[in-house]
Amino acid sequence: MVTYFNIAEIIISIVLILVLLLQTRGAGFDGTFSSDSSVFRTRRGIEKTLFQLTIALAVVFVVISVLSVVVARAS
């Protein structure tokens, strides 16, 4: 059972890294066209989806990590 949690952690971490890299690439590309980066703006479209996916993946990763430790100690 612990092996399944470890495999899930590896897969989720790889997807989380890819999503974060996509976010930073989008922010850098957008920053080249805007004159003032301190202006507040709302996230729209794919940027909002990537942001929400990042939060969801981080929560799932933490939950699986905690479950992995609990199951390992119970065994």
Residue pairs with C-beta under 8 A, 6 or more apart in sequence:
1 71
1 75
2 68
2 71
2 72
2 75
5 64
5 67
5 68
5 71
6 68
8 64
9 61
9 64
9 65
9 68
12 57
12 60
12 61
12 64
13 61
15 57
16 54
16 57
16 58
16 61
19 50
19 53
19 54
19 57
20 54
22 50
23 47
23 50
23 51
23 54
26 46
26 47
26 50
31 37
42 48
43 51
